Amino acid sequence: MNNDIIRYVLEQSGGLLIAVILIVRMEAKLDGLTSEITRLTDTLTRHLILFSQSGKSEK
């Protein structure tokens, strides 16, 4: 009986460890994606501001 309980606990802890590793990897990838989206937004904003300023100076 004790061996069955120990085996069950070990199997569950192995599954939990795999889940935690996958979550950490996903979090790192999402952090990278967030950084790239922020960089893209900053670049687009900068270009839109420059475009709108150049349009005003031509008038």
DOMAR-272733 format. One record per residue: z, y, x of N, C-alpha, C in turn; residue in three letters. Coordinates in steps of 0.1 Angstrom, whole numbers, padded with zeros to 4 digits, always signed. Example, Ala and Ser with C-alpha at 12.3 -4.5 7.8 and 13.67 -1.06 7.14 Angstrom:
+0078-0057+0132+0078-0045+0123+0078-0033+0132ALA +0071-0022+0128+0071-0011+0137+0079+0000+0129SER 
//
This chain:
+0000-0012+0008+0000+0000+0000+0000+0013+0009MET +0008+0013+0019+0009+0025+0028-0004+0027+0035ASN -0011+0016+0039-0023+0017+0046-0034+0023+0037ASN -0034+0020+0024-0043+0025+0015-0041+0040+0013ASP -0029+0044+0012-0026+0059+0011-0030+0066+0023ILE -0027+0061+0035-0031+0067+0048-0046+0068+0049ILE -0053+0058+0045-0068+0058+0046-0073+0068+0036ARG -0068+0069+0024-0072+0079+0014-0070+0093+0019TYR -0059+0096+0025-0056+0109+0030-0065+0113+0041VAL -0068+0103+0050-0077+0106+0061-0091+0108+0057LEU -0096+0101+0047-0109+0103+0041-0110+0117+0035GLU -0100+0121+0028-0100+0134+0021-0099+0145+0031GLN -0091+0144+0041-0090+0154+0051-0103+0156+0059SER -0110+0145+0061-0123+0145+0068-0133+0153+0060GLY -0133+0151+0047-0142+0158+0037-0138+0173+0037GLY -0126+0176+0037-0121+0190+0037-0125+0197+0050LEU -0124+0190+0061-0128+0196+0074-0143+0199+0074LEU -0151+0190+0069-0166+0192+0068-0169+0204+0059ILE -0162+0205+0048-0164+0217+0039-0160+0230+0046ALA -0149+0230+0053-0145+0242+0060-0155+0246+0070VAL -0160+0237+0078-0170+0240+0088-0183+0246+0082ILE -0187+0240+0071-0199+0245+0064-0197+0259+0058LEU -0185+0262+0053-0182+0275+0047-0182+0285+0059ILE -0176+0282+0070-0176+0291+0081-0190+0294+0086VAL -0198+0284+0087-0212+0286+0091-0220+0295+0081ARG -0218+0293+0068-0224+0301+0058-0219+0315+0059MET -0207+0317+0062-0201+0331+0063-0207+0338+0074GLU -0209+0331+0085-0216+0338+0097-0230+0342+0094ALA -0237+0333+0087-0251+0336+0084-0252+0348+0074LYS -0242+0348+0064-0242+0359+0055-0238+0372+0061LEU -0230+0372+0071-0226+0384+0079-0239+0389+0086ASP -0247+0380+0092-0259+0384+0099-0269+0390+0089GLY -0270+0384+0077-0279+0389+0067-0275+0403+0062LEU -0262+0405+0060-0257+0418+0056-0260+0429+0066THR -0258+0425+0079-0261+0435+0090-0276+0439+0090SER -0284+0429+0088-0299+0432+0088-0303+0440+0076GLU -0297+0438+0064-0300+0446+0052-0295+0460+0054ILE -0283+0462+0060-0278+0475+0063-0287+0482+0072THR -0292+0476+0083-0301+0482+0092-0314+0486+0086ARG -0319+0477+0077-0332+0480+0070-0330+0492+0061LEU -0319+0492+0054-0316+0503+0045-0315+0517+0052THR -0309+0516+0064-0307+0529+0072-0321+0533+0077ASP -0329+0524+0081-0343+0527+0086-0351+0533+0075THR -0351+0526+0063-0359+0531+0052-0354+0545+0048LEU -0341+0547+0047-0336+0560+0043-0340+0571+0053THR -0340+0568+0066-0344+0577+0077-0359+0581+0075ARG -0367+0571+0072-0381+0574+0071-0384+0582+0058HIS -0377+0579+0047-0379+0586+0035-0375+0601+0036LEU -0364+0603+0044-0360+0617+0046-0370+0624+0054ILE -0375+0618+0065-0385+0624+0073-0398+0627+0065LEU -0402+0617+0057-0414+0619+0049-0412+0631+0039PHE -0400+0631+0033-0398+0642+0023-0397+0656+0030SER -0392+0656+0042-0391+0669+0049-0405+0673+0054GLN -0413+0664+0058-0427+0667+0063-0435+0672+0051SER -0433+0667+0039-0440+0671+0027-0436+0685+0023GLY -0424+0689+0025-0419+0702+0021-0425+0713+0031LYS -0426+0709+0044-0431+0718+0054-0446+0721+0052SER -0453+0712+0046-0468+0714+0044-0471+0723+0033GLU -0461+0725+0023-0464+0733+0012-0463+0748+0015LYS 
//
